[in-house]
């Protein structure tokens, strides 16, 4: 490991003093060869990495087939931060997903927390996925600041208006559904949380379901 990455490791330890370092299985140095979108990259050895704890507008919308608003901006931002650079991968409890992608908190050689930087710039949002939730609260605080400043995706969506309809969240998974979504009706009553403003749902760290699309990002 280079001197710069040793410094990054030290900064990482300082950044997460609020929780035991032992919760992380291990760290790994790697070089980014390609950026796929705002939350995933390909390493020089061909492995893919999916950033833990965040999601971003998709490069290929499941309905239109076109990039969602600000998806390209998120990808470019991620490129500026990590493309052709060495990074430090920090793993949580679950190391890979069902697509065999590495799941990691990513740090630049200067100590920049890449996952958090994407959220801070308003180009990604918090995405709670157990069991990798050790940085959920810090990421949520970053999101709240971005929301309050109307940065990126938060500047193009009316989140504060109350509506007669409502959105239903699952307190166990922190996934948000439209009230008329069949998946919302499957939530156990004890886990069902009702939101009348999208603002409140995002403020509490709920992320939109990809099945029923309770929110549409706007440029």
LUMSESE-68440 format. One line per field, with one value per residue: residue number from 1; z, y, x of N, C-alpha, C, O in turn; residue in three letters. Coordinates in Angstrom, 1 decimal. Each point is the difference from the previous one (the first is absolute). Layout:
<atoms>
resi = (NUM|...)
npz = (Z|...)
npy = (Y|...)
npx = (X|...)
capz = (Z|...)
capy = (Y|...)
capx = (X|...)
cpz = (Z|...)
cpy = (Y|...)
cpx = (X|...)
opz = (Z|...)
opy = (Y|...)
opx = (X|...)
resn = (ALA|...)
</atoms>
This chain:
<atoms>
resi = (1|2|3|4|5|6|7|8|9|10|11|12|13|14|15|16|17|18|19|20|21|22|23|24|25|26|27|28|29|30|31|32|33|34|35|36|37|38|39|40|41|42|43|44|45|46|47|48|49|50|51|52|53|54|55|56|57|58|59|60|61|62|63|64|65|66|67|68|69|70|71|72|73|74|75|76|77|78|79|80|81|82|83|84|85|86|87|88|89|90|91|92|93|94|95|96|97|98|99|100|101|102|103|104|105|106|107|108|109|110|111|112|113|114|115|116|117|118|119|120|121|122|123|124|125|126|127|128|129|130|131|132|133|134|135|136|137|138|139|140|141|142|143|144|145|146|147|148|149|150|151|152|153|154|155|156|157|158|159|160|161|162|163|164|165|166|167|168|169|170|171|172|173|174|175|176|177|178|179|180|181|182|183|184|185|186|187|188|189|190|191|192|193|194|195|196|197|198|199|200|201|202|203|204|205|206|207|208|209|210|211|212|213|214|215|216|217|218|219)
npz = (0.0|-1.6|-0.6|-2.3|-1.0|-0.1|-1.6|-2.2|-0.2|-0.5|-2.1|-1.3|0.2|-1.1|-2.2|0.2|0.3|-1.6|-1.7|1.1|0.7|2.2|0.3|0.3|-1.7|-1.4|0.0|-1.3|-0.2|-0.6|-1.8|0.3|-0.4|1.5|-1.4|1.8|2.2|0.3|-1.0|-2.1|1.0|-1.6|1.0|1.1|2.2|-0.3|1.7|0.4|-0.6|1.7|-1.0|1.5|0.1|-1.8|-0.2|-1.9|-0.4|-0.6|0.1|1.4|-1.1|2.1|0.4|1.0|1.9|0.8|-1.0|1.9|0.4|-1.3|-1.5|-1.7|0.6|0.1|-1.9|-0.9|1.0|-0.7|-1.9|0.1|0.5|-1.7|-1.3|-0.4|1.2|1.1|0.1|1.3|-0.3|0.1|0.9|-1.2|0.7|-1.1|-0.2|0.3|-2.1|0.0|0.3|2.1|0.5|-0.8|2.0|-1.1|1.8|-1.0|0.0|0.2|-2.0|-1.1|-0.6|-2.1|1.3|-1.0|1.3|1.5|-0.8|-0.2|1.9|0.6|-1.3|1.6|0.5|2.2|-0.2|1.8|0.4|0.9|0.8|0.9|1.5|-2.2|2.1|-0.6|-2.2|0.9|2.0|0.2|-0.4|1.8|1.4|-0.6|0.5|2.1|0.3|-0.5|1.6|1.8|-0.6|0.7|1.5|-1.7|0.7|1.4|-1.6|-0.2|2.2|-1.1|1.2|-0.7|-2.2|1.1|0.7|-1.8|-1.9|-0.6|1.6|-1.4|2.2|-1.0|1.7|-0.9|-1.4|1.3|0.1|-1.7|1.2|-2.1|0.2|-2.0|1.1|-2.0|-1.1|-1.1|-1.9|-1.3|-0.3|0.8|0.6|0.6|-2.0|0.5|-1.8|1.5|-2.3|1.4|1.2|-2.1|0.0|0.4|-1.9|-1.4|0.5|-0.7|-1.9|-0.3|-0.3|-1.6|0.5|0.1|2.1|2.0|0.3|2.0|-0.9|-0.3|-0.5|1.3|-2.2)
npy = (-1.2|0.9|1.2|0.1|-1.8|0.1|1.3|-0.9|-1.3|1.0|0.6|-1.6|-0.5|1.4|-0.6|-1.6|2.1|1.1|-0.5|-1.7|0.5|-0.4|2.0|1.2|-0.6|1.5|0.1|1.7|-0.8|2.1|-1.4|2.3|-1.9|-0.8|1.7|-1.2|0.1|0.6|-1.8|0.7|-1.7|1.0|-2.0|0.9|-0.3|2.1|0.2|-1.2|2.2|-1.2|2.0|-0.1|-1.3|-0.9|1.8|-1.1|2.2|-0.8|-1.5|-1.6|1.8|-0.4|2.1|1.6|-0.8|1.4|1.2|-1.1|1.0|1.2|-1.0|1.2|1.2|-1.2|-0.4|1.6|0.2|-1.4|0.6|1.6|-1.1|-0.9|1.4|-2.3|-0.5|0.8|-2.2|1.3|-2.1|1.0|-1.7|-0.4|0.5|1.7|-2.0|-1.7|0.9|0.7|2.2|-0.6|1.2|0.9|-1.0|1.9|-0.2|1.7|-1.0|2.1|0.2|1.1|-2.1|0.6|1.1|-1.6|-1.9|0.1|-0.7|-2.2|-1.1|-0.2|-1.5|-1.4|-1.0|0.6|-2.1|1.1|-1.2|0.4|-0.5|-0.6|-0.1|0.3|-0.5|-1.3|-0.3|-1.7|-0.7|-1.3|-2.2|-1.3|-0.6|-1.8|-2.0|-0.7|-0.9|-2.2|-1.4|-0.3|-1.5|-1.6|-1.3|1.0|-2.1|0.6|0.0|-2.2|-0.1|-0.3|0.9|2.1|-0.1|1.3|-2.1|0.4|0.3|-2.1|0.7|-1.7|0.6|-0.6|-0.1|-1.6|0.5|0.7|-1.7|1.3|0.0|-0.7|2.0|1.1|0.8|-1.1|1.3|1.7|-0.6|0.2|2.2|-0.8|-1.1|-2.1|-1.0|-0.4|0.6|1.1|-0.2|1.8|-0.7|0.8|2.0|0.0|-0.1|1.7|1.3|-1.1|1.3|1.3|-2.3|1.5|-0.2|-1.9|-0.7|1.1|-0.4|-0.5|-0.8|2.1|-1.4|1.7|0.3)
npx = (0.8|-1.2|1.8|0.1|0.9|2.2|0.9|0.2|1.8|1.9|0.4|0.9|2.2|1.4|0.4|1.6|0.9|-1.2|1.5|-1.0|2.1|-0.1|-0.9|1.8|-1.2|-0.7|2.3|-0.8|2.1|-0.6|0.1|-0.3|-1.2|-1.5|-0.6|-0.7|0.5|-2.2|-0.7|0.5|1.1|1.4|0.0|1.8|-0.5|-0.7|1.4|-1.8|-0.1|-0.7|-0.4|1.5|-1.9|0.9|-1.2|-0.3|0.0|-2.1|1.7|-0.6|-0.9|-0.6|-0.1|1.2|0.7|-1.5|1.7|0.5|-2.0|1.3|-1.3|-0.9|-1.8|-1.9|-1.1|-1.2|-2.0|-1.6|-1.0|-1.6|-1.8|-1.2|-1.2|0.0|-1.9|1.8|-0.6|-1.2|0.8|-1.9|1.1|-1.9|-2.1|-1.1|0.9|-1.4|0.1|-2.2|0.6|-0.2|-1.8|1.8|0.0|-0.5|1.3|-1.0|2.0|-0.6|1.1|-1.7|-0.6|0.6|-1.5|1.1|0.3|1.6|1.9|0.1|0.5|2.2|0.9|-0.5|1.9|-0.3|-0.8|-0.9|1.8|-2.0|2.1|-2.0|1.6|-0.4|0.1|1.7|-0.3|-1.1|0.6|1.8|-0.3|-0.6|1.6|1.2|-0.9|0.3|2.1|0.4|-0.7|1.2|1.6|-1.4|1.0|1.1|0.6|1.6|1.6|0.4|0.6|-1.9|1.7|0.3|0.1|-1.4|0.1|-1.3|1.1|0.3|1.4|0.4|0.1|1.9|-1.5|-1.3|-1.7|-1.7|-1.5|0.8|-1.9|-0.2|-1.0|0.4|1.8|0.2|1.6|-1.0|-1.0|1.8|-0.2|1.9|-1.8|0.7|-0.4|-2.1|1.1|-1.3|0.0|0.2|1.7|0.0|-0.9|-2.2|-1.1|-0.3|-1.8|-1.9|0.3|-1.8|0.0|0.5|-2.2|1.3|-0.7|0.3|2.2|1.0|1.9|-0.7|1.6|0.6|-0.4)
capz = (0.0|-0.1|1.1|-0.1|0.4|1.5|0.6|-0.1|0.9|1.3|0.0|0.1|1.4|0.7|-0.4|0.5|1.4|0.8|0.1|0.1|-1.3|-0.1|-0.8|-1.4|-0.2|-0.5|-1.0|-1.1|-1.0|-1.3|-1.0|-0.8|-1.4|-0.7|0.8|-0.6|0.2|1.2|1.1|-0.3|-0.8|-0.3|0.4|-1.0|-0.1|-0.5|1.0|0.1|1.4|0.3|1.2|1.1|0.7|-0.9|-1.4|-0.9|-1.2|-0.8|-1.4|-0.9|0.7|-0.3|-0.8|-1.2|-0.6|0.0|1.4|0.9|0.2|0.8|0.1|-0.6|0.9|1.1|-0.6|-0.3|1.3|0.5|-0.8|0.5|1.3|0.2|-1.2|-0.1|1.3|1.0|1.0|1.1|0.1|1.4|0.0|1.2|0.4|-1.2|-0.9|-1.4|-0.2|-0.8|-1.3|0.3|0.0|1.3|0.7|0.8|0.3|-0.9|0.4|-0.9|0.6|0.9|1.1|-0.3|0.1|-1.3|0.1|0.7|-0.9|-1.0|0.7|0.3|-1.2|-0.4|-1.2|0.5|1.2|0.9|-0.4|1.1|-0.4|1.0|1.3|-0.1|0.4|1.1|-0.3|-0.3|0.6|-0.6|-1.4|0.1|0.4|-1.2|-0.9|0.6|-0.3|-1.4|-0.2|0.5|-1.0|-1.3|-0.9|-0.9|-0.2|0.9|-0.5|-1.1|0.4|1.1|1.1|1.2|-0.1|0.5|-1.0|0.6|0.0|0.9|-0.3|1.1|0.2|0.8|1.0|0.1|-1.2|-0.3|-1.4|-0.1|-1.1|-0.2|0.8|-0.7|-0.4|0.6|0.9|1.2|0.7|0.6|1.2|1.3|0.7|1.0|-0.7|-0.9|0.4|-1.0|-0.2|-0.9|-0.8|-0.4|0.8|1.3|-0.3|-0.3|1.2|0.9|-0.6|-0.8|-1.4|-0.8|-0.6|-1.5|-0.6|-0.2|-0.3|0.6|-0.3|-1.3|0.1|-1.0|-0.2)
capy = (1.2|1.2|0.9|0.8|-0.9|-0.1|1.2|-0.1|-1.0|0.7|1.0|-0.8|-0.4|1.1|0.4|-1.0|-0.3|-0.1|-1.5|-0.8|-0.3|-1.5|-0.4|-0.2|-1.3|0.3|1.0|-0.5|1.0|-0.4|1.1|0.0|0.0|0.6|0.4|-0.4|1.0|0.7|-0.8|-1.2|0.1|-1.2|0.1|-0.4|-1.5|-0.4|-0.1|1.1|0.5|0.7|0.8|-0.4|1.0|1.1|-0.3|1.2|-0.2|-1.1|0.4|-0.6|-0.1|-1.2|0.3|0.7|-0.5|1.2|0.4|0.9|1.3|0.1|-1.3|0.3|0.8|-0.9|-0.8|0.8|0.4|-1.1|0.0|1.0|-0.3|-1.3|-0.7|-0.2|0.4|-1.0|0.3|-1.0|-0.6|-0.4|-0.9|-0.1|-1.4|-0.8|0.5|0.0|-0.1|-1.2|0.1|-0.2|1.2|0.4|1.1|0.7|1.5|0.4|1.1|0.5|0.1|1.2|-0.2|0.4|-1.0|0.1|-0.2|1.2|1.1|-0.1|0.4|1.4|0.8|-0.2|-0.8|-1.3|0.1|-1.1|-1.3|-0.9|-1.4|-0.9|0.4|1.0|1.3|0.7|1.5|0.5|1.2|1.1|0.3|0.7|1.4|0.7|0.2|1.1|1.3|0.2|0.3|1.4|0.9|-0.2|-0.3|-1.1|-0.6|0.6|1.3|-0.1|-0.8|0.7|-1.0|0.6|0.1|-1.0|-0.5|-0.8|-1.4|-0.1|-1.0|-1.0|-0.5|-1.2|0.3|-1.0|0.1|1.4|0.2|0.8|-0.4|0.7|-0.6|-1.0|-1.1|-1.3|-0.4|0.7|-0.7|-1.2|0.4|-0.4|1.2|0.6|0.6|0.9|1.5|0.9|1.4|0.9|0.8|-0.7|0.6|-0.7|-1.4|0.1|0.6|-1.1|-1.0|-0.9|0.1|-0.4|-1.4|0.0|-0.7|0.8|1.3|1.0|1.3|0.2|1.0|1.0|0.7)
capx = (-0.8|0.8|-0.1|-1.2|-1.1|0.1|-0.6|-1.4|-0.5|0.0|-1.1|-1.2|-0.2|-0.5|-1.4|-1.0|0.3|-1.3|-0.4|1.2|0.6|-0.1|-1.2|0.4|0.7|1.4|0.1|0.8|0.4|-0.3|-0.1|-1.2|0.2|-1.1|-1.1|-1.2|-1.0|0.3|0.2|0.7|1.2|0.7|1.4|0.9|0.0|-1.3|-1.0|-0.8|-0.2|-1.2|0.1|-0.9|-0.7|-0.5|-0.5|0.0|-0.8|0.6|0.5|-1.0|-1.3|-0.6|-1.2|0.3|1.3|1.0|0.5|-0.8|0.6|1.1|0.7|1.2|0.7|0.5|1.1|1.1|0.5|0.7|1.2|1.0|0.5|0.8|0.5|1.4|0.7|0.0|-1.0|0.0|-1.3|-0.3|-1.1|-0.8|-0.2|-0.2|1.1|-0.5|-1.4|-0.4|0.6|1.4|0.7|0.5|-0.7|1.1|0.1|1.2|0.8|1.1|1.3|0.1|-0.9|-1.4|-1.0|-0.7|-1.5|-0.5|0.2|-1.1|-1.2|0.1|-0.2|-1.4|0.0|-0.4|-0.8|0.3|-0.6|0.2|-0.1|0.6|0.6|1.1|-0.7|0.9|0.2|-1.3|-0.3|0.8|-0.5|-1.3|0.3|0.5|-1.1|-0.8|0.6|-0.2|-1.4|-0.3|0.6|-0.6|1.1|-0.2|-1.3|-0.9|-0.4|-1.0|-1.1|-0.8|-0.1|-0.6|-1.5|-0.9|-1.0|-1.1|0.5|1.1|1.0|0.1|1.3|0.2|0.9|1.0|0.9|0.1|-0.4|-1.2|-0.8|-1.3|-1.1|-0.8|0.9|-0.3|1.0|-0.3|-1.1|0.6|0.8|-0.6|-0.6|1.0|1.1|-0.6|0.1|-0.6|0.6|-0.8|1.0|1.2|1.1|0.1|0.5|1.5|0.7|0.2|0.8|-0.7|0.4|-1.2|-0.1|0.1|-1.1|-1.1|0.4|-0.8|0.5|0.7|1.0|-0.1|1.2)
cpz = (0.0|1.2|0.0|0.5|1.5|0.7|-0.1|1.0|1.4|0.1|0.1|1.4|0.8|-0.3|0.6|1.5|0.8|0.0|0.0|-1.4|-0.3|-0.8|-1.4|-0.1|-0.4|-1.0|-1.1|-0.9|-1.4|-0.9|-0.8|-1.5|-0.8|1.0|-0.7|0.1|1.3|1.2|-0.2|-1.0|-0.3|0.4|-1.1|-0.2|-0.5|0.9|0.1|1.5|0.0|1.3|1.0|0.4|-0.8|-1.3|-0.7|-1.1|-1.0|-1.4|-1.0|0.8|-0.5|-0.9|-1.3|-0.7|-0.1|1.4|0.7|0.1|1.1|0.1|-0.6|0.9|1.2|-0.5|-0.2|1.4|0.5|-0.7|0.6|1.3|0.0|-1.3|-0.1|1.2|0.9|1.1|1.1|0.2|1.5|0.0|1.3|0.3|-1.2|-1.1|-1.5|-0.1|-0.9|-1.4|0.1|-0.1|1.5|0.6|0.9|0.2|-0.7|0.5|-1.0|0.8|1.0|1.2|-0.3|0.0|-1.2|0.1|0.6|-0.9|-1.1|0.7|0.3|-1.2|-0.6|-1.3|0.3|1.2|0.8|-0.4|1.1|-0.4|1.1|-0.7|0.0|0.3|1.0|-0.3|-0.4|0.6|-0.5|-1.4|0.0|0.4|-1.2|-1.0|0.5|-0.3|-1.5|-0.3|0.4|-0.9|-1.4|-1.1|-0.9|-0.1|0.9|-0.5|-1.0|0.4|1.1|1.1|1.2|0.0|0.5|-1.1|0.7|0.1|1.0|-0.5|1.2|0.0|0.8|1.0|0.1|-1.1|-0.4|-1.5|-0.1|-1.2|-0.1|0.8|-0.7|-0.6|0.7|1.0|1.3|0.9|0.7|1.3|1.2|0.7|1.0|-0.6|-0.9|0.5|-1.2|-0.1|-0.9|-0.7|-0.3|0.8|1.3|-0.2|-0.2|1.2|1.0|-0.6|-0.7|-1.5|-0.9|-0.6|-1.6|-0.6|-0.3|-0.2|0.6|-0.2|-1.4|0.1|-1.2|-0.2|0.6)
cpy = (1.2|0.9|0.7|-0.8|-0.3|1.2|0.0|-1.0|0.6|1.0|-0.8|-0.4|1.2|0.3|-0.9|-0.4|-0.3|-1.5|-0.8|-0.3|-1.5|-0.4|-0.2|-1.2|0.3|1.2|-0.5|1.2|-0.4|1.2|-0.1|0.1|0.7|0.3|-0.4|1.0|0.7|-0.8|-1.3|0.2|-1.4|0.2|-0.5|-1.5|-0.5|-0.2|1.2|0.3|0.8|0.8|-0.4|1.3|1.1|-0.5|1.4|-0.2|-0.9|0.4|-0.6|-0.2|-1.3|0.1|0.6|-0.5|1.1|0.3|0.9|1.3|0.0|-1.3|0.3|0.9|-0.7|-0.8|0.9|0.4|-1.2|-0.2|0.9|-0.4|-1.3|-0.6|0.0|0.4|-1.2|0.4|-1.1|-0.5|-0.5|-0.8|-0.1|-1.5|-0.9|0.5|0.0|-0.1|-1.2|0.0|-0.2|1.2|0.2|1.1|0.7|1.5|0.3|1.3|0.4|0.0|1.1|-0.1|0.3|-1.3|0.1|-0.1|1.3|1.3|0.0|0.5|1.5|0.9|-0.2|-0.8|-1.5|0.1|-1.3|-1.2|-1.0|-1.5|-0.8|-1.2|1.0|1.4|0.8|1.5|0.6|1.4|1.2|0.3|0.8|1.5|0.8|0.2|1.1|1.3|0.3|0.4|1.4|1.0|-0.2|-0.3|-1.2|-0.5|0.7|1.4|-0.1|-0.8|0.8|-1.1|0.5|0.0|-1.2|-0.4|-0.8|-1.4|0.0|-1.1|-1.0|-0.5|-1.3|0.3|-1.0|0.2|1.5|0.2|0.7|-0.4|1.1|-0.7|-1.1|-1.1|-1.3|-0.4|0.7|-0.8|-1.3|0.3|-0.4|1.2|0.6|0.7|1.2|1.4|0.8|1.4|0.8|1.0|-0.9|0.5|-0.8|-1.4|0.0|0.4|-1.2|-1.1|-1.1|0.2|-0.5|-1.4|0.1|-0.7|0.9|1.5|1.1|1.4|-0.1|1.1|1.0|0.8|1.4)
cpx = (0.9|-0.2|-1.3|-1.2|0.1|-0.6|-1.6|-0.6|-0.1|-1.2|-1.3|-0.3|-0.6|-1.5|-1.0|0.2|-1.3|-0.4|1.3|0.5|-0.2|-1.3|0.3|0.9|1.5|-0.1|0.8|0.3|-0.3|0.0|-1.2|0.3|-1.1|-1.1|-1.3|-1.1|0.4|0.4|0.7|1.1|0.6|1.5|0.9|0.0|-1.3|-1.2|-0.9|-0.2|-1.3|0.1|-1.1|-0.8|-0.6|-0.5|0.0|-0.9|0.7|0.3|-1.0|-1.3|-0.7|-1.3|0.3|1.2|1.0|0.5|-1.1|0.7|1.1|0.9|1.4|0.9|0.6|1.2|1.2|0.7|0.8|1.3|1.1|0.6|0.9|0.6|1.5|0.8|-0.1|-1.0|0.2|-1.4|-0.2|-1.3|-0.8|-0.3|-0.2|0.9|-0.4|-1.5|-0.3|0.6|1.5|0.8|0.5|-0.8|1.0|-0.3|1.3|0.6|1.1|1.3|0.2|-1.0|-1.4|-0.9|-0.9|-1.5|-0.6|0.1|-1.1|-1.3|0.1|-0.2|-1.4|-0.1|-0.3|-0.8|0.3|-0.9|0.3|-0.2|0.8|0.7|1.1|-0.6|0.9|0.2|-1.4|-0.2|0.9|-0.4|-1.3|0.2|0.5|-1.1|-0.9|0.5|-0.2|-1.4|-0.3|0.6|-0.5|1.0|-0.4|-1.4|-1.0|-0.5|-1.1|-1.2|-0.7|-0.3|-0.9|-1.5|-0.7|-1.0|-1.1|0.3|1.2|1.0|0.2|1.4|0.1|1.1|1.2|1.1|0.3|-0.2|-1.3|-0.8|-1.2|-1.1|-0.8|0.8|-0.4|1.0|-0.2|-1.0|0.6|0.8|-0.8|-0.5|1.0|1.1|-0.4|0.1|-0.6|0.6|-0.9|0.9|1.2|1.2|0.2|0.6|1.5|0.7|0.3|0.8|-0.7|0.4|-1.1|0.1|0.2|-1.2|-1.2|0.3|-0.8|0.5|0.7|1.0|-0.1|1.3|0.0)
opz = (0.8|0.8|1.1|0.7|0.6|1.0|1.0|0.5|0.8|1.0|0.7|0.5|0.9|0.9|0.2|0.4|1.1|0.8|-0.6|-0.9|-1.2|-0.5|-0.8|0.7|0.5|-0.4|0.1|-0.3|-0.3|0.5|-0.5|-0.4|-1.0|1.1|-1.2|-0.9|0.4|1.0|0.9|-0.8|0.6|-0.4|-1.0|-1.2|-0.1|-0.4|-0.2|0.9|-0.8|1.0|-0.3|0.2|0.5|-0.4|0.6|-0.3|-0.1|-0.6|-1.1|0.8|-1.1|-0.5|-1.0|-1.2|-0.4|1.0|-0.6|-0.1|1.0|0.8|0.5|0.0|0.4|0.7|0.4|0.0|0.6|0.5|0.1|0.3|0.8|0.1|0.1|-0.1|-0.1|0.4|-0.2|0.2|0.5|-0.5|1.1|-0.3|0.0|-0.3|-0.7|1.0|-0.4|-0.7|-1.0|-0.2|0.9|-0.8|0.9|-0.7|0.2|0.2|-0.5|1.2|0.9|0.7|0.9|-0.6|-0.1|-0.5|-0.5|0.0|-0.3|-0.7|-0.1|0.2|-1.0|-0.7|-0.9|0.6|-0.5|-0.3|0.0|-0.6|0.0|-1.0|1.0|-0.9|0.7|1.0|-0.6|-0.7|-0.3|-0.4|-0.8|-0.6|-0.2|-0.6|-0.8|-0.3|-0.4|-0.9|-0.7|-0.1|-0.9|-1.1|0.4|-0.4|-0.3|0.6|-0.4|-0.9|1.0|-0.2|0.8|1.0|-0.3|-0.8|1.1|0.9|0.6|-1.0|1.1|-1.0|0.8|-0.4|0.5|0.2|-0.8|-0.7|0.8|-1.1|0.9|0.2|0.6|-0.7|1.2|1.0|1.1|1.2|0.8|0.6|0.1|0.0|0.1|0.7|-0.6|1.1|-1.1|1.1|-1.0|-0.9|0.9|0.3|0.3|0.8|0.5|0.3|0.7|0.6|-0.2|-0.4|0.4|-0.4|-0.6|-1.3|-1.1|-0.2|-0.6|0.3|-0.4|0.2|-1.1|1.0|0.0)
opy = (0.1|-0.2|0.3|0.5|-0.2|-0.2|0.4|0.3|-0.2|0.1|0.5|0.0|-0.2|0.4|0.4|-1.1|-0.6|-0.3|0.5|-0.4|-0.4|-1.1|-0.6|-0.2|-0.6|0.4|-1.0|0.9|-1.2|1.2|-1.1|1.0|0.6|-0.6|0.5|0.4|0.0|0.5|-0.9|0.9|-1.0|1.0|-0.6|-0.5|-1.2|-0.1|1.1|-0.9|0.9|-0.7|-0.1|1.1|0.9|-1.1|1.0|-1.1|0.0|0.9|0.5|-0.9|-0.3|-0.9|-0.5|0.2|-0.2|-0.5|0.8|0.1|-0.6|0.0|-0.5|-0.2|0.2|-0.2|-0.4|0.1|0.2|-0.4|-0.3|0.3|0.0|-0.9|1.1|0.4|-0.9|1.2|-1.0|0.8|-0.7|0.5|0.2|-0.8|-1.2|1.2|0.9|-0.4|-0.8|-1.0|0.2|0.0|-0.3|0.9|-0.6|0.6|-0.7|1.0|-0.9|-0.1|0.0|0.9|-0.1|-1.0|0.8|0.8|0.4|0.8|1.1|0.7|0.7|1.1|0.7|0.1|-0.9|1.1|-1.0|0.1|-0.6|-0.3|0.0|-0.4|0.3|0.8|0.9|0.7|1.1|0.9|1.1|1.2|0.9|0.8|1.2|1.1|0.8|1.0|1.2|0.8|0.7|1.2|0.7|0.4|-0.9|0.8|0.0|0.5|1.0|-0.2|0.4|-0.8|-0.8|0.1|-1.1|0.9|-0.5|-0.8|0.9|-0.7|0.5|-0.5|-0.2|0.2|0.4|-0.2|0.2|0.9|-0.3|-0.2|0.7|-1.2|-0.9|-0.9|0.0|-0.8|-0.5|0.0|-0.6|-1.0|0.2|1.1|1.3|0.8|0.6|0.3|-0.2|0.6|-0.6|0.7|-0.7|-0.8|-0.3|-0.5|-0.8|-0.4|0.1|-1.1|-1.1|1.2|-0.9|-0.5|1.0|0.1|-0.1|0.8|0.7|1.0|-1.0|1.1|-0.5|0.2|0.8)
opx = (0.9|-0.9|-0.6|-0.9|-1.0|-0.6|-0.7|-1.1|-0.9|-0.6|-1.0|-1.1|-0.8|-0.7|-1.2|-0.3|0.1|-0.9|1.0|-0.8|0.0|0.0|-0.7|0.9|0.9|-1.1|0.7|-0.9|0.2|0.0|-0.4|0.7|0.2|-0.2|-0.2|-0.7|1.2|0.5|0.1|0.0|-0.5|0.6|-0.5|0.2|-0.2|-1.1|0.5|-0.1|-0.2|0.3|-1.1|0.6|-0.7|0.3|0.1|-0.4|1.2|-0.6|-0.1|-0.1|0.0|-0.4|-0.4|0.2|1.1|-0.6|-0.6|1.2|-0.2|0.9|1.0|1.2|1.2|1.0|1.1|1.2|1.1|1.0|1.1|1.1|0.9|0.8|0.6|1.2|-0.8|-0.1|0.6|-1.0|0.9|-1.0|0.6|0.9|0.4|-0.1|0.5|-0.7|0.9|-0.1|0.7|1.2|-0.6|-0.4|0.6|-0.7|1.0|-0.7|0.7|0.0|0.9|-0.1|-0.9|0.4|-0.8|-0.7|-1.0|-0.9|-0.5|-0.8|-1.0|-0.6|-0.3|-1.0|0.1|0.0|0.5|-1.2|1.1|-1.0|1.2|-0.5|0.6|-0.2|-0.5|0.2|0.0|-0.4|-0.5|0.0|-0.3|-0.7|-0.4|-0.1|-0.5|-0.7|-0.3|-0.3|-0.6|-0.5|0.4|0.0|-0.7|-0.9|-1.2|-1.0|-0.7|-0.8|0.6|-0.9|-0.5|-0.7|0.4|-0.4|0.2|-0.4|0.3|-0.3|-0.1|0.5|-0.9|1.2|1.1|1.2|0.9|0.6|-0.9|0.5|-0.3|0.1|-0.5|-0.5|-0.2|-0.3|0.4|0.1|-0.6|0.4|-1.2|0.6|0.0|0.7|0.8|-0.5|0.4|0.3|-0.5|-0.5|0.5|0.9|1.1|0.7|0.7|1.2|1.0|0.2|0.6|0.1|-0.7|1.1|-0.5|-0.1|-0.6|-0.9|-0.8|-0.7|0.6|-0.4|-0.4|0.7|0.9)
resn = (UNK|UNK|UNK|UNK|UNK|UNK|UNK|UNK|UNK|UNK|UNK|UNK|UNK|UNK|UNK|UNK|UNK|UNK|UNK|UNK|UNK|UNK|UNK|UNK|UNK|UNK|UNK|UNK|UNK|UNK|UNK|UNK|UNK|UNK|UNK|UNK|UNK|UNK|UNK|UNK|UNK|UNK|UNK|UNK|UNK|UNK|UNK|UNK|UNK|UNK|UNK|UNK|UNK|UNK|UNK|UNK|UNK|UNK|UNK|UNK|UNK|UNK|UNK|UNK|UNK|UNK|UNK|UNK|UNK|UNK|UNK|UNK|UNK|UNK|UNK|UNK|UNK|UNK|UNK|UNK|UNK|UNK|UNK|UNK|UNK|UNK|UNK|UNK|UNK|UNK|UNK|UNK|UNK|UNK|UNK|UNK|UNK|UNK|UNK|UNK|UNK|UNK|UNK|UNK|UNK|UNK|UNK|UNK|UNK|UNK|UNK|UNK|UNK|UNK|UNK|UNK|UNK|UNK|UNK|UNK|UNK|UNK|UNK|UNK|UNK|UNK|UNK|UNK|UNK|UNK|UNK|UNK|UNK|UNK|UNK|UNK|UNK|UNK|UNK|UNK|UNK|UNK|UNK|UNK|UNK|UNK|UNK|UNK|UNK|UNK|UNK|UNK|UNK|UNK|UNK|UNK|UNK|UNK|UNK|UNK|UNK|UNK|UNK|UNK|UNK|UNK|UNK|UNK|UNK|UNK|UNK|UNK|UNK|UNK|UNK|UNK|UNK|UNK|UNK|UNK|UNK|UNK|UNK|UNK|UNK|UNK|UNK|UNK|UNK|UNK|UNK|UNK|UNK|UNK|UNK|UNK|UNK|UNK|UNK|UNK|UNK|UNK|UNK|UNK|UNK|UNK|UNK|UNK|UNK|UNK|UNK|UNK|UNK|UNK|UNK|UNK|UNK|UNK|UNK)
</atoms>
